[in-house]
Structure formats: structure tokens, C-alpha cells
Amino acid sequence: MEIRLLLADDHKMLREGLKSLIENEPGMTVVGEAGDGKTAVELARKLTPHAALVDVAMPDLNGIDATRLMVKANPGLKVVALSGHADQHFVREMFAAGASAYLIKQTACDELIRAIRAVMSGQKYLSSGVTRGVVDAFVELSPSTGTTPAFGQLTAREREVLQMIAEGRSTKEIGGKMDVSVKTVETHRRNIMEKLNLHSVAELTKYALREGLTAIEN
């Protein structure tokens, strides 16, 4: 069976490198590419790939929420997370969202094919660049594991608003993106600030960056 893959990363050069690597491998082909989370979700639904390589931090919709939506729409989809960080938080949230593998971008080219083969055979895969502490946290992961504040306290819509605020979008732009009124966006923002006890756009941006809701750090 030929393995059909979707690439989702906002760095075009990285996508091109991974695509070249994949298409030189017998039995694998790239059926679609996305530069942001929302496009990735749309393509996953439209193209029904067997596996998706998903950047943890992408514009418009972060990789964690994108993974959750893709796996919900296609329960058989295998997601290989890509990140520049071996942070325990990102690993935990990606696996909780439904990912089957987690690769560090610096070593992705060396491990990618191995990771894809592993997840397609029903295994989990952790990059060699992930620290022992993160591995221990992954081993202990279960449905009862507590979530981080962003994913435990905020609704999906609130996380979407928070990400766009952190990316510098105006209230009007956010409303247009989400197809809601300015008043609705302002209500979401007020609720976010109250839930997180944050009081400025700067604080919201720092929080979103730390929680992996934005691609600013890329």
C-alpha cells in the first residue's frame, strides 16, 4: 500500500526538503501541503491522507488544535508532530491531541522515514532529540493526565482568538477570519483575560507563545 502524506508547516523550504525526502522513498507520496493550521485541517478532510506531518506552531491555527480536529474527522489518520522544541509541554499536548510521533526539526530528516514507518505499523515514535524527562512524561501519559492552563481552561474558540491576538491581528480582522462580530471577539478576549488573569495584549502574547498557540517563535 502506498502511504499518502500531508505536509503542514509554515516554512516552505522545510516542506520542500521533507517532500523530496519522502518522494524518494518507495511506497510514499505527498498528496498535499499546507502553510497554516486551518488549511491543514481542510486538506486532511478533503484528501484523506494516511499520515500527516504537522508543525506544532503554525499561523491561524496551532498544530495542537489542528491535530485534534484532523484526528476527530479522520480517526485513522497518523500524525507526526514537528517541533523546534523538546519541551515536555508540547510533547504531552501533541500526544493528547492524537499525534502518534514527535520529531525535533533539527533531526527530522534523519528520522522522518523511520517515524512514518513506525506510526503506520501502529507504534508510537519519539525523536532521539527528546530528553529523558520528556520521555518519562510521555510514558506516564494517560487520559487522566492534567492539561495545561491554555487547553484546560479555554474553549477551542477562545484559543483561536488568543492565537490571532498574539499574531497581531486586529479585532476586526479576527472577526472576519472567524465570521463573527467585533462584539463577539471582544467578549472572547474579555473571557480569556478573566480566565487567565492576564490584563494586556503583551501578557496574552507571552502566554500564547509559552503555551505553543502561536508560530511567532519560529
Phi, psi and omega in degrees: 000131177283131180274119181265126185238147173248134178254125180231103180201139184279358176261108185300320182296321178294317178301317181296320179294316179292322179298316179298318179297315182294315185283353172271355181263124179302136175085010179229143177211147178267122183258350180191157179226144179223143180255001177209166186295319182295318177296323178299316179297316180297315181292325179297322178289321184284318188265345183042061178290165176280328182214156179225135173265118189236120175292134181295321182246106179230155178290159179071313176210122183293161184295333180291310179291324178298317179299316180301316181291320181294316181291326178295319181285330182223084185304337181274355183292134175259124182252127174253113182282142176240131181209153174273000185235142175257033183287136182304322181300312182294318179300310183300314183291323179293318178292323178295328180284344178123004178292154178250347180210156180222116181244141172276132186301326183297334181243009186301319182297327181283332187249350189305306184298319179298318180294317180298314179300320182296310183292329179288342176263009175091009181263165170262154180219130176242133180303148177295343179277356179280133184289163180301322180297322178291321177300316179300319180294322179293317180300325182276355184298134177210168180302338182271357181300134180294144179269165177285163182307316184298317185270348179264329186257329185263145175284168179301319180293321178294322177295322179296316178296315180301317180298315182290327174298314181295332179276004174087014181281145179283166178301319179296317179297318180297317178300319179295318180296321185266354181061045177227169181283162176301321180299320179295318179297317179298323177295317177300315182297318178297317179296320179299312181299320180292316181296321185264355182057046177244151193230009180206162178297324179299316179294320178297319181296315178299319180295313181299321178296314181295325183271002177077024181268357182221156181266010185305325185285350183290000000 
